[in-house]
Amino acid sequence: MSRRGNYRNSAVAEIFFNLLKTERIGRRTNRTRNEARRDVFDYIEMS
């Protein structure tokens, strides 16, 4: 396990969430929370 403050700790997660925001969340407007959940689920499962 890396130490706190080590930039490699969460690099993969940060890249994933950055891509999720730019490719999916930033381009769509969801009316309900469930719609947003389904959209994120589809993004993860279909990618």
C-alpha distance matrix in Angstrom:
0.0 3.8 6.6 9.3 11.8 10.1 12.3 10.3 8.2 11.3 13.6 14.5 15.3 17.2 19.2 20.0 21.3 23.2 24.9 25.7 27.3 29.3 30.4 31.1 31.0 32.7 35.6 36.5 37.9 37.4 39.9 38.0 34.4 34.9 36.1 33.0 30.8 32.8 32.5 28.7 28.6 31.0 29.1 25.9 27.9 30.4 28.2
3.8 0.0 3.8 6.6 8.5 6.5 9.1 7.7 6.2 9.9 11.9 13.7 14.7 15.8 17.9 19.4 20.4 21.8 23.9 25.0 26.2 28.0 29.5 30.4 30.2 31.5 34.5 35.8 37.2 37.0 39.6 38.0 34.6 35.4 36.3 33.0 31.2 33.3 32.7 28.9 29.3 31.6 29.3 26.4 28.8 31.0 28.6
6.6 3.8 0.0 3.8 6.3 5.7 9.3 9.4 7.8 11.2 13.5 16.0 16.4 16.9 19.5 21.2 21.6 22.8 25.3 26.4 27.1 29.0 30.9 31.8 31.2 32.2 35.5 36.7 37.9 37.8 40.2 38.6 35.2 36.4 37.4 34.0 32.4 34.8 34.2 30.4 31.1 33.6 31.3 28.6 31.2 33.5 31.1
9.3 6.6 3.8 0.0 3.8 5.5 8.5 9.8 7.8 10.3 12.9 15.6 15.3 15.4 18.4 20.1 19.9 21.0 23.9 24.8 25.1 27.1 29.3 30.0 29.0 30.0 33.4 34.5 35.5 35.4 37.7 36.2 32.8 34.3 35.4 31.9 30.5 33.2 32.6 28.8 29.9 32.5 30.1 27.8 30.6 32.9 30.6
11.8 8.5 6.3 3.8 0.0 3.8 6.0 8.6 7.8 9.8 11.6 14.9 14.8 14.0 16.8 19.1 18.8 19.3 22.4 23.6 23.6 25.2 27.7 28.7 27.7 28.3 31.7 33.2 34.3 34.6 37.1 35.9 32.8 34.5 35.2 31.6 30.6 33.3 32.2 28.6 30.0 32.3 29.7 27.6 30.8 32.7 30.1
10.1 6.5 5.7 5.5 3.8 0.0 3.8 5.5 5.8 8.5 9.6 12.9 13.7 13.2 15.5 17.9 18.4 18.8 21.4 23.0 23.4 24.8 27.0 28.3 27.8 28.4 31.6 33.3 34.8 35.1 37.9 36.7 33.6 35.0 35.5 31.9 30.8 33.2 31.9 28.3 29.5 31.6 28.8 26.6 29.5 31.3 28.5
12.3 9.1 9.3 8.5 6.0 3.8 0.0 3.8 5.5 6.8 6.7 10.3 11.4 10.2 12.1 14.9 15.5 15.4 18.0 19.9 20.3 21.4 23.6 25.1 24.8 25.2 28.3 30.2 31.9 32.5 35.4 34.6 31.6 33.1 33.2 29.5 28.7 30.9 29.4 25.8 27.2 29.1 26.0 24.1 27.2 28.7 25.7
10.3 7.7 9.4 9.8 8.6 5.5 3.8 0.0 3.8 5.7 5.2 8.1 10.0 10.0 11.3 13.7 15.1 15.5 17.4 19.4 20.4 21.5 23.2 24.7 24.9 25.6 28.5 30.2 32.2 32.6 35.6 34.6 31.6 32.6 32.7 29.2 28.0 29.9 28.5 24.8 25.8 27.5 24.6 22.3 25.1 26.6 23.6
8.2 6.2 7.8 7.8 7.8 5.8 5.5 3.8 0.0 3.8 6.0 8.1 8.8 9.6 11.8 13.4 14.3 15.6 17.7 18.9 20.0 21.7 23.4 24.4 24.2 25.4 28.3 29.7 31.3 31.3 34.1 32.7 29.5 30.5 31.0 27.6 26.1 28.2 27.2 23.4 24.2 26.4 23.8 21.3 24.0 26.0 23.4
11.3 9.9 11.2 10.3 9.8 8.5 6.8 5.7 3.8 0.0 3.8 5.6 5.3 6.0 8.6 9.9 10.6 12.0 14.2 15.2 16.3 18.2 19.8 20.6 20.4 21.7 24.6 25.9 27.5 27.6 30.5 29.2 26.1 27.1 27.5 24.0 22.6 24.8 23.6 19.9 20.9 23.1 20.4 18.1 21.1 23.0 20.4
13.6 11.9 13.5 12.9 11.6 9.6 6.7 5.2 6.0 3.8 0.0 3.8 5.5 5.1 6.1 8.6 10.0 10.5 12.3 14.2 15.4 16.5 18.0 19.5 19.8 20.6 23.4 25.1 27.2 27.6 30.8 29.9 27.1 28.0 27.9 24.4 23.4 25.1 23.5 19.9 21.2 22.7 19.6 17.7 20.7 22.0 19.0
14.5 13.7 16.0 15.6 14.9 12.9 10.3 8.1 8.1 5.6 3.8 0.0 3.8 5.5 5.2 6.2 8.7 9.9 10.7 12.3 14.3 15.5 16.3 17.6 18.4 19.7 22.1 23.6 25.8 26.0 29.2 28.3 25.4 25.9 25.7 22.4 21.1 22.5 20.9 17.4 18.2 19.6 16.6 14.3 17.2 18.5 15.6
15.3 14.7 16.4 15.3 14.8 13.7 11.4 10.0 8.8 5.3 5.5 3.8 0.0 3.8 5.4 5.0 6.2 8.4 9.9 10.4 12.2 14.2 15.2 15.8 16.0 17.7 20.3 21.4 23.2 23.2 26.2 25.1 22.1 22.8 22.8 19.4 18.1 19.9 18.5 14.8 15.9 17.8 15.1 12.9 16.1 17.9 15.4
17.2 15.8 16.9 15.4 14.0 13.2 10.2 10.0 9.6 6.0 5.1 5.5 3.8 0.0 3.8 5.4 5.3 6.0 8.6 9.8 10.5 12.2 14.0 15.1 14.9 15.9 18.8 20.3 22.2 22.7 25.8 25.1 22.4 23.6 23.3 19.7 19.1 21.0 19.2 15.8 17.6 19.3 16.1 14.7 18.2 19.5 16.8
19.2 17.9 19.5 18.4 16.8 15.5 12.1 11.3 11.8 8.6 6.1 5.2 5.4 3.8 0.0 3.8 5.6 5.1 6.2 8.6 10.0 10.6 11.9 13.7 14.4 15.1 17.5 19.5 21.9 22.7 26.1 25.7 23.3 24.2 23.4 19.9 19.5 20.8 18.6 15.4 17.1 18.1 14.6 13.5 16.9 17.5 14.4
20.0 19.4 21.2 20.1 19.1 17.9 14.9 13.7 13.4 9.9 8.6 6.2 5.0 5.4 3.8 0.0 3.8 5.5 5.2 6.1 8.7 10.1 10.4 11.5 12.4 14.0 16.1 17.5 19.8 20.1 23.5 22.9 20.4 20.9 20.2 16.9 16.1 17.3 15.2 11.9 13.4 14.5 11.2 9.8 13.2 14.2 11.4
21.3 20.4 21.6 19.9 18.8 18.4 15.5 15.1 14.3 10.6 10.0 8.7 6.2 5.3 5.6 3.8 0.0 3.8 5.4 4.9 6.1 8.6 9.8 10.1 9.9 11.6 14.3 15.4 17.3 17.6 20.9 20.3 17.8 18.8 18.2 14.6 14.3 16.1 14.0 10.7 13.0 14.6 11.5 10.8 14.5 15.7 13.5
23.2 21.8 22.8 21.0 19.3 18.8 15.4 15.5 15.6 12.0 10.5 9.9 8.4 6.0 5.1 5.5 3.8 0.0 3.8 5.4 5.2 6.2 8.5 9.9 9.9 10.2 13.0 15.0 17.3 18.4 21.8 21.8 19.8 21.1 20.0 16.4 16.8 18.4 15.8 13.0 15.7 16.6 13.1 13.2 16.9 17.2 14.6
24.9 23.9 25.3 23.9 22.4 21.4 18.0 17.4 17.7 14.2 12.3 10.7 9.9 8.6 6.2 5.2 5.4 3.8 0.0 3.8 5.4 5.2 5.7 7.9 9.3 9.9 11.7 13.8 16.6 17.8 21.4 21.6 19.9 20.6 19.1 15.8 16.2 17.0 14.0 11.6 14.1 14.2 10.4 10.9 14.4 14.1 11.3
25.7 25.0 26.4 24.8 23.6 23.0 19.9 19.4 18.9 15.2 14.2 12.3 10.4 9.8 8.6 6.1 4.9 5.4 3.8 0.0 3.8 5.6 5.4 5.5 6.5 8.4 10.2 11.4 13.8 14.5 18.0 18.0 16.2 16.9 15.4 12.0 12.4 13.4 10.5 8.0 10.8 11.3 7.9 8.7 12.3 12.5 10.6
27.3 26.2 27.1 25.1 23.6 23.4 20.3 20.4 20.0 16.3 15.4 14.3 12.2 10.5 10.0 8.7 6.1 5.2 5.4 3.8 0.0 3.8 5.7 5.6 4.7 5.5 8.4 9.9 12.0 13.3 16.8 17.2 15.7 17.1 15.6 12.1 13.3 14.8 11.8 9.9 13.3 13.9 10.9 12.2 15.8 15.9 14.1
29.3 28.0 29.0 27.1 25.2 24.8 21.4 21.5 21.7 18.2 16.5 15.5 14.2 12.2 10.6 10.1 8.6 6.2 5.2 5.6 3.8 0.0 3.8 5.9 6.4 5.3 7.3 10.1 12.9 15.0 18.6 19.6 18.6 19.9 17.8 14.6 16.2 17.1 13.7 12.3 15.6 15.3 12.0 13.8 17.1 16.4 14.3
30.4 29.5 30.9 29.3 27.7 27.0 23.6 23.2 23.4 19.8 18.0 16.3 15.2 14.0 11.9 10.4 9.8 8.5 5.7 5.4 5.7 3.8 0.0 3.8 6.5 6.6 6.7 9.1 12.5 14.2 18.0 19.0 18.2 18.8 16.4 13.6 15.0 15.1 11.5 10.6 13.5 12.5 9.2 11.5 14.4 13.2 11.3
31.1 30.4 31.8 30.0 28.7 28.3 25.1 24.7 24.4 20.6 19.5 17.6 15.8 15.1 13.7 11.5 10.1 9.9 7.9 5.5 5.6 5.9 3.8 0.0 3.8 5.7 5.6 6.4 9.5 10.7 14.5 15.3 14.6 15.1 12.6 9.9 11.6 11.7 8.1 7.6 10.9 10.2 7.5 10.4 13.2 12.4 11.5
31.0 30.2 31.2 29.0 27.7 27.8 24.8 24.9 24.2 20.4 19.8 18.4 16.0 14.9 14.4 12.4 9.9 9.9 9.3 6.5 4.7 6.4 6.5 3.8 0.0 3.8 5.5 5.5 7.5 8.7 12.3 13.1 12.3 13.7 11.6 8.4 10.7 11.9 8.7 8.1 11.9 12.1 10.0 12.4 15.4 15.3 14.6
32.7 31.5 32.2 30.0 28.3 28.4 25.2 25.6 25.4 21.7 20.6 19.7 17.7 15.9 15.1 14.0 11.6 10.2 9.9 8.4 5.5 5.3 6.6 5.7 3.8 0.0 3.8 5.8 8.0 10.5 13.9 15.5 15.2 17.0 14.6 11.7 14.4 15.4 12.1 11.8 15.6 15.4 13.0 15.5 18.6 18.1 16.9
35.6 34.5 35.5 33.4 31.7 31.6 28.3 28.5 28.3 24.6 23.4 22.1 20.3 18.8 17.5 16.1 14.3 13.0 11.7 10.2 8.4 7.3 6.7 5.6 5.5 3.8 0.0 3.8 7.0 10.0 13.4 15.5 15.9 17.2 14.2 12.1 15.0 15.2 11.6 12.3 15.8 14.8 12.7 15.9 18.4 17.2 16.5
36.5 35.8 36.7 34.5 33.2 33.3 30.2 30.2 29.7 25.9 25.1 23.6 21.4 20.3 19.5 17.5 15.4 15.0 13.8 11.4 9.9 10.1 9.1 6.4 5.5 5.8 3.8 0.0 3.8 6.4 9.8 12.0 12.8 13.9 10.8 9.1 12.4 12.5 9.3 10.9 14.2 13.4 12.2 15.5 17.8 16.9 16.9
37.9 37.2 37.9 35.5 34.3 34.8 31.9 32.2 31.3 27.5 27.2 25.8 23.2 22.2 21.9 19.8 17.3 17.3 16.6 13.8 12.0 12.9 12.5 9.5 7.5 8.0 7.0 3.8 0.0 3.8 6.6 9.3 10.7 12.4 9.5 8.4 12.1 12.7 10.4 12.2 15.4 15.1 14.6 17.7 19.8 19.4 19.9
37.4 37.0 37.8 35.4 34.6 35.1 32.5 32.6 31.3 27.6 27.6 26.0 23.2 22.7 22.7 20.1 17.6 18.4 17.8 14.5 13.3 15.0 14.2 10.7 8.7 10.5 10.0 6.4 3.8 0.0 3.8 5.7 7.3 8.7 6.0 5.6 9.3 10.0 8.6 10.7 13.4 13.6 14.0 16.7 18.5 18.6 19.6
39.9 39.6 40.2 37.7 37.1 37.9 35.4 35.6 34.1 30.5 30.8 29.2 26.2 25.8 26.1 23.5 20.9 21.8 21.4 18.0 16.8 18.6 18.0 14.5 12.3 13.9 13.4 9.8 6.6 3.8 0.0 3.8 7.0 8.6 6.8 7.7 11.0 11.8 11.4 13.7 15.9 16.4 17.2 19.8 21.3 21.6 22.9
38.0 38.0 38.6 36.2 35.9 36.7 34.6 34.6 32.7 29.2 29.9 28.3 25.1 25.1 25.7 22.9 20.3 21.8 21.6 18.0 17.2 19.6 19.0 15.3 13.1 15.5 15.5 12.0 9.3 5.7 3.8 0.0 3.8 5.4 5.2 6.4 8.7 10.1 10.8 12.6 14.3 15.5 16.8 18.7 20.1 21.0 22.6
34.4 34.6 35.2 32.8 32.8 33.6 31.6 31.6 29.5 26.1 27.1 25.4 22.1 22.4 23.3 20.4 17.8 19.8 19.9 16.2 15.7 18.6 18.2 14.6 12.3 15.2 15.9 12.8 10.7 7.3 7.0 3.8 0.0 3.8 5.4 5.1 6.2 8.7 9.8 10.6 12.2 14.2 15.3 16.5 18.2 19.7 21.1
34.9 35.4 36.4 34.3 34.5 35.0 33.1 32.6 30.5 27.1 28.0 25.9 22.8 23.6 24.2 20.9 18.8 21.1 20.6 16.9 17.1 19.9 18.8 15.1 13.7 17.0 17.2 13.9 12.4 8.7 8.6 5.4 3.8 0.0 3.8 5.3 5.0 6.2 8.5 9.9 10.3 12.1 14.1 15.3 16.2 17.7 19.7
36.1 36.3 37.4 35.4 35.2 35.5 33.2 32.7 31.0 27.5 27.9 25.7 22.8 23.3 23.4 20.2 18.2 20.0 19.1 15.4 15.6 17.8 16.4 12.6 11.6 14.6 14.2 10.8 9.5 6.0 6.8 5.2 5.4 3.8 0.0 3.8 5.4 5.2 6.2 8.7 9.8 10.5 12.3 14.4 15.3 16.1 18.0
33.0 33.0 34.0 31.9 31.6 31.9 29.5 29.2 27.6 24.0 24.4 22.4 19.4 19.7 19.9 16.9 14.6 16.4 15.8 12.0 12.1 14.6 13.6 9.9 8.4 11.7 12.1 9.1 8.4 5.6 7.7 6.4 5.1 5.3 3.8 0.0 3.8 5.5 5.0 6.2 8.5 9.8 10.5 12.4 14.2 15.2 16.4
30.8 31.2 32.4 30.5 30.6 30.8 28.7 28.0 26.1 22.6 23.4 21.1 18.1 19.1 19.5 16.1 14.3 16.8 16.2 12.4 13.3 16.2 15.0 11.6 10.7 14.4 15.0 12.4 12.1 9.3 11.0 8.7 6.2 5.0 5.4 3.8 0.0 3.8 5.4 5.2 6.0 8.5 9.8 10.6 12.1 13.9 15.4
32.8 33.3 34.8 33.2 33.3 33.2 30.9 29.9 28.2 24.8 25.1 22.5 19.9 21.0 20.8 17.3 16.1 18.4 17.0 13.4 14.8 17.1 15.1 11.7 11.9 15.4 15.2 12.5 12.7 10.0 11.8 10.1 8.7 6.2 5.2 5.5 3.8 0.0 3.8 5.5 5.0 6.0 8.5 9.9 10.3 11.6 13.8
32.5 32.7 34.2 32.6 32.2 31.9 29.4 28.5 27.2 23.6 23.5 20.9 18.5 19.2 18.6 15.2 14.0 15.8 14.0 10.5 11.8 13.7 11.5 8.1 8.7 12.1 11.6 9.3 10.4 8.6 11.4 10.8 9.8 8.5 6.2 5.0 5.4 3.8 0.0 3.8 5.4 5.1 6.2 8.7 10.0 10.4 11.9
28.7 28.9 30.4 28.8 28.6 28.3 25.8 24.8 23.4 19.9 19.9 17.4 14.8 15.8 15.4 11.9 10.7 13.0 11.6 8.0 9.9 12.3 10.6 7.6 8.1 11.8 12.3 10.9 12.2 10.7 13.7 12.6 10.6 9.9 8.7 6.2 5.2 5.5 3.8 0.0 3.8 5.4 5.0 6.2 8.6 9.9 10.6
28.6 29.3 31.1 29.9 30.0 29.5 27.2 25.8 24.2 20.9 21.2 18.2 15.9 17.6 17.1 13.4 13.0 15.7 14.1 10.8 13.3 15.6 13.5 10.9 11.9 15.6 15.8 14.2 15.4 13.4 15.9 14.3 12.2 10.3 9.8 8.5 6.0 5.0 5.4 3.8 0.0 3.8 5.4 5.2 6.0 8.3 9.9
31.0 31.6 33.6 32.5 32.3 31.6 29.1 27.5 26.4 23.1 22.7 19.6 17.8 19.3 18.1 14.5 14.6 16.6 14.2 11.3 13.9 15.3 12.5 10.2 12.1 15.4 14.8 13.4 15.1 13.6 16.4 15.5 14.2 12.1 10.5 9.8 8.5 6.0 5.1 5.4 3.8 0.0 3.8 5.5 5.2 5.6 8.0
29.1 29.3 31.3 30.1 29.7 28.8 26.0 24.6 23.8 20.4 19.6 16.6 15.1 16.1 14.6 11.2 11.5 13.1 10.4 7.9 10.9 12.0 9.2 7.5 10.0 13.0 12.7 12.2 14.6 14.0 17.2 16.8 15.3 14.1 12.3 10.5 9.8 8.5 6.2 5.0 5.4 3.8 0.0 3.8 5.7 5.5 5.9
25.9 26.4 28.6 27.8 27.6 26.6 24.1 22.3 21.3 18.1 17.7 14.3 12.9 14.7 13.5 9.8 10.8 13.2 10.9 8.7 12.2 13.8 11.5 10.4 12.4 15.5 15.9 15.5 17.7 16.7 19.8 18.7 16.5 15.3 14.4 12.4 10.6 9.9 8.7 6.2 5.2 5.5 3.8 0.0 3.8 5.7 5.6
27.9 28.8 31.2 30.6 30.8 29.5 27.2 25.1 24.0 21.1 20.7 17.2 16.1 18.2 16.9 13.2 14.5 16.9 14.4 12.3 15.8 17.1 14.4 13.2 15.4 18.6 18.4 17.8 19.8 18.5 21.3 20.1 18.2 16.2 15.3 14.2 12.1 10.3 10.0 8.6 6.0 5.2 5.7 3.8 0.0 3.8 5.7
30.4 31.0 33.5 32.9 32.7 31.3 28.7 26.6 26.0 23.0 22.0 18.5 17.9 19.5 17.5 14.2 15.7 17.2 14.1 12.5 15.9 16.4 13.2 12.4 15.3 18.1 17.2 16.9 19.4 18.6 21.6 21.0 19.7 17.7 16.1 15.2 13.9 11.6 10.4 9.9 8.3 5.6 5.5 5.7 3.8 0.0 3.8
28.2 28.6 31.1 30.6 30.1 28.5 25.7 23.6 23.4 20.4 19.0 15.6 15.4 16.8 14.4 11.4 13.5 14.6 11.3 10.6 14.1 14.3 11.3 11.5 14.6 16.9 16.5 16.9 19.9 19.6 22.9 22.6 21.1 19.7 18.0 16.4 15.4 13.8 11.9 10.6 9.9 8.0 5.9 5.6 5.7 3.8 0.0
